Amino acid sequence: MTYKEMAFWRSEQTLGVFVLFLCLALQSSLNFFAGWEQFFFQFATTFSTPPTRAFEPGWGPGLAFTATALAGLYIAWVLPQLSAGWASAISLGLVAGVLLLEFWALTVLNLWFKLVFPATLLGLPFAAQWLHRLLATPLAPVQQKLASEQTDRMMGLALQGQGQLDMAFERFQRMPMTATLAADLYWLAMDYERQQRFDKARAAYAYIGAFDANFKDVPERLANAAAATQMPPASAAISAPLDAPQITPESGQALGRYRIESKLGKGAMGMVFLAKDPKIGRRVALKTMALSQTFDGLELVDARDRFFREAKAAGCLQHPGIVTIFDVGEEQGLAYIAMEYVTGQNLQPHCKPGQLMPLPRVVSIVARVAQALAYAHKNKVIHRDIKPANVMYDLVTDTVKVTDFGIARITDGNKTKTGVVLGTPNYMSPEQLTGRTVDGRSDLYALGTMLFQLLVGALPFKATTISELMAKIATEPAPDVRQFRAEIPEDLARIVARLLEKSPEKRYQHGEKLALDLTLFATRVQSHVSCVGSTPSVQVACRATVPIDLEL
């Protein structure tokens, strides 16, 4: 490792110039080292036989000034290129050489050159390295322990947010008990209670009680959880789910007022059918969700309430880039949403190498999705599950539609009654993974991940386990998209990088600005294509195009 690579020694040319001038200024104006020079003078002259009275020649200050300047140049430009070992050895050698030169001049030539200050400057890097090692060595294990504890807490919160409560509890138990951890465990125990897993809630409350027996209302909750483990849940008899009806396209079965015609596909929470409203003759896409088979107990009541609330909010959205919701209902334990039937297909097939769409088309699609999200966010609706599978594109009509608004919220982050996460968190923002409050900027992060994938055919983060993937998304900076596809223009790479910032404050704050930047980029690309083969005057005008401003 060179001095330039060390955390305490980041020397660039501009810093080098500053160091040089600082050294010269100190040599010229400060008398701080006058006492040390006098001490060295008294020490050296005692060795002359007989003792002599050395004097400083008229050119002595010039020599000291030159030595200081050379020391500054060495520190600013030579030292950063050396390894730590060589730098220490050379610096100590120079210090010894300069002091021996002054000692020789005093004892042999009776001349006083005053070189203590440049010698001290040469020894400063060695002193800095020694001090750095002295301080860093005992702190390193502490820092590693703190980082490990923070990672465990972050992963525990992320797993809890995804409904994997047992794994979250295991993570929390690895950490030393603190008031902060006790608060985290308290909310985890309450999540267990909501799932009617009172044995686990009892264990969590007991874990807290061992640390602080009077923490909040833990004694009361512990007693209630212990009592609940001795009897069946009170809601079990009244919330036993009805078997959801088996719908097949061959049966021509009706759901509500809609008659099933054919199966369109299968989603994470149920089937999607092409159906017809006989009253007005309109064909709709009927998305079914077997809530009674996915949730139970109090969770079923909560999920049903969210279902109608979020579907109603999404149904208020009227935008050409958003699939319209016409109706919502529930029959025999099967909930359904009747929505606009859209031709074309989702973008998932275009996320693989060899099947990528042309770059201008990708930019145009994502810009229109950004406009749709901007409209939804203004109406206080957050999608929470932006991904290629939820964006429909019709190549014939060049139509883009965002679908499944509110579905992620209805299913509470895709948690099932068993706590299993449906799918992977590839498109989730860091704040969504860690259970923090999300807003429209979380949707824009997911859109940035989708744009990354549509451009290169790969996701920005890869891992072998969900836990590893969540940790990378939450902590590691996103790679430059040009590492995967070098021909991507710099302006577009900057847009992707801004979308994938860890901090929401550093991302695009609104979809309108993102859509504008993407549109400007597409215009520049088109202008560049139009300029090829044009007259010299047109090419000059093309080169004068104003670059994209990525500021908010």
C-alpha positions in Angstrom: 0.0 0.0 0.0 1.3 3.4 -0.9 0.9 6.5 1.2 -1.5 7.9 -1.4 -3.8 4.9 -0.8 -3.9 5.3 2.9 -7.0 6.8 4.5 -4.9 9.5 6.3 -2.7 10.4 3.3 -4.7 11.5 0.2 -2.2 13.7 -1.7 -3.0 15.0 -5.1 -1.1 17.7 -7.1 -3.4 20.5 -5.8 -2.8 19.3 -2.2 0.9 19.0 -3.0 1.1 22.6 -4.0 -0.7 23.6 -0.9 1.7 21.6 1.3 4.7 23.2 -0.5 3.6 26.7 0.0 2.6 26.0 3.6 6.1 24.7 4.3 7.7 27.8 2.8 5.3 30.1 4.7 6.2 28.4 8.0 9.9 28.6 7.3 9.6 32.3 6.5 7.2 33.6 9.2 7.2 31.3 12.2 9.7 31.1 15.0 8.2 28.0 16.5 11.4 26.0 15.9 13.8 28.6 17.1 14.0 27.0 20.5 14.8 23.6 18.9 17.4 25.1 16.7 19.1 26.7 19.7 19.0 23.4 21.6 20.6 21.6 18.6 23.2 24.4 18.4 24.1 24.0 22.1 24.2 20.2 21.7 26.4 20.2 18.6 28.9 22.8 19.7 29.7 20.9 22.9 31.4 18.3 20.7 33.8 20.8 19.1 37.3 20.7 20.5 37.8 23.4 21.7 34.3 24.7 21.8 33.7 27.3 19.1 31.3 30.0 18.4 29.6 29.1 15.1 27.8 31.8 13.1 25.1 31.8 10.5 26.4 32.9 7.1 24.5 35.4 5.0 23.4 32.7 2.6 22.3 30.4 5.4 18.6 31.4 5.4 18.5 30.8 1.7 19.9 27.3 2.2 17.3 26.6 4.9 14.5 27.9 2.6 15.7 25.7 -0.3 15.8 22.7 2.0 12.3 23.4 3.2 11.1 23.7 -0.4 12.7 20.4 -1.3 11.2 18.7 1.7 7.7 20.0 0.6 8.3 18.7 -2.9 9.3 15.3 -1.6 6.2 15.1 0.7 3.8 16.3 -2.1 5.0 14.3 -5.1 7.6 11.7 -4.3 6.2 10.2 -1.0 2.7 9.3 -2.4 4.3 7.0 -5.0 6.3 4.9 -2.4 5.1 2.0 -0.5 4.7 2.4 3.3 7.9 0.6 4.1 10.1 2.4 1.5 8.6 5.7 2.5 9.4 5.3 6.2 12.9 4.1 5.4 13.7 6.9 3.0 12.1 9.6 5.2 14.1 8.5 8.3 17.3 8.4 6.2 16.7 11.9 4.9 16.0 13.2 8.5 19.2 11.7 9.7 21.1 13.0 6.7 19.9 16.6 7.2 20.6 16.6 10.9 24.1 15.1 10.4 24.8 17.8 7.8 23.9 20.6 10.3 25.9 18.8 13.0 28.9 18.5 10.7 28.7 22.2 9.7 28.5 23.3 13.3 31.4 21.1 14.6 33.8 21.3 11.6 33.0 24.4 9.6 31.7 26.5 12.5 28.6 27.4 10.3 25.0 27.3 11.5 22.6 26.3 8.7 19.3 25.9 10.8 18.0 22.8 9.1 15.9 21.4 12.0 12.6 22.6 10.5 13.0 20.8 7.1 14.3 17.7 8.9 11.1 17.8 11.1 9.0 18.0 7.9 10.7 15.0 6.5 9.9 13.0 9.6 6.2 13.9 9.8 5.0 11.1 7.4 6.8 8.5 9.4 5.2 9.9 12.6 1.8 9.9 10.9 2.1 6.3 9.8 3.2 5.2 13.3 0.4 7.1 14.9 -2.1 5.6 12.5 -1.0 2.1 13.2 -1.0 2.8 17.0 -4.6 4.0 16.9 -6.0 1.6 14.2 -4.7 -1.6 15.7 -6.8 -1.6 18.9 -9.8 -0.1 17.2 -10.0 -2.5 14.3 -11.6 -5.4 16.2 -14.1 -3.0 17.8 -15.0 -1.5 14.4 -15.4 -5.0 12.9 -17.7 -6.0 15.8 -19.8 -2.9 15.5 -20.1 -3.4 11.7 -21.1 -7.0 12.2 -23.8 -6.0 14.8 -25.1 -3.3 12.5 -25.3 -5.8 9.6 -27.2 -8.3 11.8 -29.7 -5.6 12.9 -30.2 -4.4 9.4 -30.8 -7.9 8.1 -33.1 -8.7 11.0 -35.2 -5.6 10.2 -35.2 -6.5 6.5 -36.3 -10.1 7.2 -39.0 -8.9 9.6 -40.3 -6.5 7.0 -40.5 -9.4 4.5 -42.5 -11.5 7.0 -39.6 -14.0 7.8 -40.0 -13.5 11.6 -38.2 -16.6 12.7 -35.1 -15.7 10.7 -35.3 -12.1 12.0 -35.5 -13.4 15.6 -32.4 -15.5 14.9 -30.5 -12.5 13.6 -31.5 -10.4 16.6 -30.3 -13.1 19.0 -26.8 -12.8 17.6 -26.5 -9.2 18.9 -25.6 -8.1 22.4 -28.8 -6.9 24.2 -29.3 -3.1 24.2 -32.3 -0.8 24.6 -32.4 -0.4 20.8 -32.5 -4.2 20.3 -35.2 -4.5 23.0 -37.4 -2.1 21.0 -36.8 -4.1 17.8 -37.7 -7.3 19.6 -40.8 -5.7 21.0 -42.2 -5.0 17.6 -41.1 -8.4 16.4 -43.1 -10.0 19.3 -46.1 -7.9 18.3 -45.8 -9.2 14.7 -45.8 -12.7 16.2 -49.0 -11.9 18.1 -50.7 -10.6 14.9 -49.9 -13.9 13.3 -51.3 -15.7 16.4 -48.0 -17.4 17.0 -48.1 -16.8 20.7 -45.4 -19.3 21.5 -42.9 -17.3 19.5 -44.3 -14.0 20.9 -43.8 -15.5 24.4 -40.1 -16.3 23.6 -39.5 -12.9 22.3 -41.0 -11.1 25.3 -39.1 -13.4 27.6 -35.9 -12.5 25.8 -36.7 -8.8 26.4 -37.6 -9.5 30.0 -34.3 -11.1 30.8 -32.7 -7.8 29.8 -35.3 -5.4 31.4 -38.2 -6.9 33.3 -40.1 -3.6 33.2 -39.6 -2.8 29.5 -42.8 -1.1 28.3 -45.7 -3.5 28.9 -43.7 -6.6 28.5 -44.8 -8.3 31.7 -48.5 -8.0 30.7 -47.9 -9.1 27.2 -45.7 -12.0 28.3 -48.5 -13.2 30.6 -51.1 -12.9 27.9 -48.9 -14.7 25.4 -48.3 -17.5 27.9 -52.0 -17.9 28.5 -52.8 -17.9 24.8 -50.4 -20.8 24.2 -52.6 -22.9 26.4 -55.8 -22.5 24.3 -56.7 -22.4 20.6 -56.9 -19.0 19.0 -60.3 -17.4 19.6 -60.6 -16.3 16.0 -60.0 -19.8 14.6 -63.6 -20.9 14.6 -65.0 -17.7 13.1 -62.3 -17.1 10.5 -61.9 -20.6 8.9 -61.5 -19.8 5.2 -64.0 -21.2 2.7 -62.5 -23.1 -0.1 -62.0 -20.8 -3.0 -64.0 -21.9 -6.1 -62.1 -23.7 -8.8 -62.4 -21.6 -11.9 -61.5 -23.1 -15.3 -61.9 -21.4 -18.6 -63.7 -24.4 -20.0 -66.6 -24.2 -17.6 -67.7 -20.7 -18.6 -68.1 -20.0 -15.0 -69.3 -16.6 -13.8 -67.5 -14.6 -11.1 -69.7 -11.7 -9.9 -71.3 -10.4 -13.1 -68.3 -11.4 -15.3 -68.2 -14.6 -17.4 -64.9 -16.3 -17.8 -63.7 -16.7 -21.4 -60.1 -17.9 -21.2 -57.0 -17.9 -19.0 -54.5 -15.1 -19.6 -51.8 -16.2 -17.1 -50.9 -16.8 -13.5 -49.7 -14.2 -11.0 -48.1 -14.6 -7.6 -51.5 -14.4 -5.8 -53.8 -16.1 -8.3 -55.0 -16.5 -11.9 -55.7 -13.9 -14.5 -58.6 -14.5 -16.8 -60.1 -12.8 -19.9 -63.7 -12.2 -19.0 -66.7 -10.3 -20.4 -69.2 -8.0 -18.7 -72.5 -9.0 -20.3 -74.2 -5.8 -19.3 -72.1 -3.6 -21.5 -70.3 -6.2 -23.6 -66.8 -5.1 -22.4 -63.9 -7.5 -22.2 -61.9 -7.2 -19.0 -58.8 -8.8 -17.5 -60.0 -10.4 -14.3 -57.3 -10.8 -11.7 -58.2 -13.2 -8.9 -56.7 -13.4 -5.4 -57.6 -16.2 -3.1 -57.2 -14.2 0.1 -58.8 -17.0 2.2 -56.2 -19.5 1.0 -53.3 -17.0 1.6 -54.2 -15.5 4.9 -56.0 -16.7 8.0 -57.3 -15.4 11.3 -56.9 -11.7 11.9 -54.6 -11.4 8.9 -57.4 -12.4 6.6 -59.6 -9.6 8.0 -56.7 -7.1 7.6 -55.9 -8.4 4.0 -59.5 -8.1 2.9 -59.8 -4.6 4.3 -56.5 -3.6 2.5 -57.8 -5.2 -0.7 -60.8 -3.0 -1.0 -59.1 0.1 0.2 -56.1 -0.1 -2.1 -58.2 -1.3 -5.1 -60.4 1.7 -4.6 -57.4 4.1 -4.5 -55.9 2.5 -7.6 -59.4 2.7 -9.3 -59.3 6.5 -9.0 -56.3 6.7 -11.3 -57.2 7.7 -14.8 -54.1 8.0 -17.0 -53.2 6.7 -20.5 -50.2 5.0 -19.0 -52.0 3.1 -16.2 -54.3 0.1 -16.6 -57.7 1.3 -15.5 -59.5 -0.6 -12.7 -63.3 -0.9 -13.4 -64.6 -3.0 -10.6 -63.6 -5.0 -7.5 -65.4 -7.6 -5.5 -65.3 -10.9 -3.6 -67.4 -14.1 -4.1 -67.1 -17.4 -2.1 -63.7 -16.4 -0.6 -62.2 -15.4 -4.0 -61.4 -11.7 -4.4 -61.2 -10.2 -7.9 -60.3 -7.0 -9.7 -61.8 -6.3 -13.1 -59.4 -4.1 -15.0 -58.8 -2.9 -18.5 -57.8 -5.6 -21.0 -54.5 -4.6 -22.6 -53.1 -6.2 -25.7 -49.4 -6.9 -26.1 -47.1 -8.5 -23.5 -45.1 -7.5 -20.5 -41.5 -6.5 -20.7 -40.1 -9.6 -19.0 -39.0 -11.3 -22.3 -37.0 -8.3 -23.2 -34.8 -8.5 -20.1 -32.5 -11.3 -21.5 -29.4 -10.9 -23.6 -30.2 -11.5 -27.2 -33.8 -10.2 -26.8 -33.1 -6.6 -25.8 -35.1 -3.9 -27.4 -33.4 -1.0 -29.3 -32.0 1.6 -26.9 -34.4 4.5 -28.1 -37.4 2.2 -27.6 -36.3 1.3 -24.0 -35.8 5.0 -23.2 -39.2 5.9 -24.6 -41.0 3.2 -22.6 -39.3 4.0 -19.3 -40.0 7.7 -19.9 -43.7 7.0 -20.3 -43.7 4.8 -17.2 -42.1 7.7 -15.3 -44.9 10.0 -16.4 -47.5 7.4 -15.2 -45.8 7.1 -11.9 -45.6 10.9 -11.5 -49.4 11.1 -12.0 -50.0 8.3 -9.5 -47.6 9.8 -6.9 -49.4 13.2 -7.2 -52.6 11.3 -6.3 -51.0 9.7 -3.2 -50.8 6.2 -4.8 -47.5 4.3 -4.6 -47.0 1.2 -6.8 -44.5 -0.6 -4.6 -43.9 -3.4 -7.2 -42.5 -1.8 -10.3 -40.8 -4.5 -12.4 -40.9 -5.6 -16.1 -43.7 -8.1 -15.5 -46.0 -5.2 -14.4 -45.4 -3.1 -17.5 -47.4 -4.0 -20.6 -46.2 -2.9 -24.1 -47.9 -3.3 -27.4 -45.4 -3.1 -30.2 -48.1 -2.6 -32.9 -49.7 0.4 -31.2 -46.6 1.5 -29.3 -48.7 1.6 -26.1 -47.2 1.4 -22.6 -49.4 0.6 -19.6 -48.4 0.1 -15.9 -50.5 -2.6 -14.2 -51.1 -3.9 -10.7 -51.2 -0.6 -8.8 -51.9 -1.3 -5.2 -51.4 -5.1 -5.4 -48.2 -5.1 -3.4 -49.8 -3.1 -0.7 -52.9 -5.4 -0.7 -50.7 -8.4 0.0 -48.6 -6.5 2.5 -45.3 -6.7 0.7 -46.2 -10.1 -0.8 -46.2 -11.9 2.6 -48.2 -15.1 2.9 -49.7 -16.6 6.0 -46.6 -18.8 6.3 -44.2 -15.9 6.2 -42.8 -16.9 2.9 -41.8 -14.1 0.5 -43.3 -14.5 -3.0 -40.6 -13.8 -5.5 -37.3 -12.0 -4.8 -36.5 -8.4 -3.8 -34.6 -7.6 -7.0 -36.5 -4.4 -7.6 -37.0 -3.3 -4.0 -35.4 -0.1 -2.8 -33.0 -0.1 0.2 -35.6 1.6 2.4 -38.3 -0.9 1.3 -36.0 -3.8 2.2 -35.2 -2.4 5.7 -38.8 -1.8 6.6 -38.7 2.0 6.4 -41.5 4.3 5.2 -41.5 4.4 1.4 -42.7 7.0 -1.0 -42.6 7.6 -4.7 -38.9 7.7 -4.8 -38.9 3.9 -4.0 -40.9 3.4 -7.2 -38.3 5.4 -9.1 -35.5 3.1 -7.7 -37.4 0.1 -8.9 -37.8 1.8 -12.3 -34.0 2.4 -12.4 -33.4 -1.3 -11.7 -35.9 -2.1 -14.6 -34.1 0.3 -16.9 -30.8 -1.2 -16.0 -32.1 -4.7 -16.8 -33.7 -3.6 -20.1 -30.5 -2.0 -21.2 -28.0 -4.8 -20.5 -30.1 -8.0 -19.9 -28.9 -8.4 -16.3 -29.8 -7.1 -12.9 -27.4 -4.7 -11.1 -27.1 -7.0 -8.1 -26.7 -10.8 -8.1 -26.5 -13.2 -5.1 -27.0 -16.9 -4.3 -29.4 -16.2 -1.4 -32.2 -13.7 -0.7 -30.4 -12.5 2.5 -27.2 -11.9 0.5 -29.1 -10.1 -2.2 -30.9 -7.8 0.3 -27.6 -7.0 2.0 -26.1 -6.0 -1.4 -29.0 -3.8 -2.3 -29.0 -2.1 1.0 -25.2 -1.5 1.3 -23.3 -1.8 -1.9 -23.2 0.9 -4.6 -24.8 0.0 -7.9 -22.4 -0.9 -10.7 -22.0 1.4 -13.7 -24.3 0.2 -16.4 -21.4 0.7 -18.9 -19.5 -2.1 -17.3 -22.1 -4.5 -18.9 -22.6 -2.6 -22.1 -19.8 -0.1 -23.0 -21.7 1.7 -25.8 -24.3 3.1 -23.6 -24.0 6.9 -23.7 -22.7 8.7 -20.6 -25.8 10.8 -20.1 -28.0 7.7 -19.9 -25.5 6.0 -17.5 -25.8 9.0 -15.2 -29.6 8.8 -15.2 -29.4 5.1 -14.3 -26.9 5.8 -11.5 -29.0 8.6 -10.1 -32.0 6.3 -10.0 -30.1 3.6 -8.1 -28.7 5.9 -5.4 -29.0 4.3 -1.9 -30.3 7.5 -0.3 -33.8 8.6 -1.6 -32.6 12.3 -1.3 -30.0 11.7 -3.9 -32.4 10.1 -6.4 -34.8 11.8 -8.7 -37.5 13.3 -6.5 -40.3 13.3 -9.0 -41.1 11.2 -12.1 -41.6 14.4 -14.2 -37.9 15.3 -14.0 -36.9 11.7 -14.9 -39.3 11.7 -17.9 -38.0 15.0 -19.0 -34.3 13.9 -18.8 -35.1 10.7 -20.7 -37.0 12.6 -23.4 -34.2 15.1 -23.8 -31.7 12.2 -24.1 -33.9 10.5 -26.7 -34.1 13.8 -28.6 -30.3 14.2 -28.6 -29.9 10.6 -29.8 -32.4 11.2 -32.6 -30.6 14.5 -33.5 -27.3 12.7 -33.6 -28.7 10.1 -36.0 -30.2 12.9 -38.1 -26.8 14.7 -38.2 -25.0 11.7 -39.8 -24.5 12.5 -43.4 -25.9 16.1 -43.1 -24.2 19.3 -44.3 -21.4 20.8 -42.2 -23.7 23.6 -41.0 -26.3 21.2 -39.7 -23.5 19.1 -37.9 -22.3 22.3 -36.2 -25.8 22.9 -34.9 -26.1 19.4 -33.7 -22.9 19.7 -31.7 -24.3 22.7 -30.0 -27.1 20.7 -28.3 -27.3 21.6 -24.6 -26.3 18.6 -22.3 -28.9 17.1 -20.0 -29.1 18.8 -16.5 -29.5 16.1 -13.9 -30.1 18.5 -11.0 -33.5 18.6 -9.4 
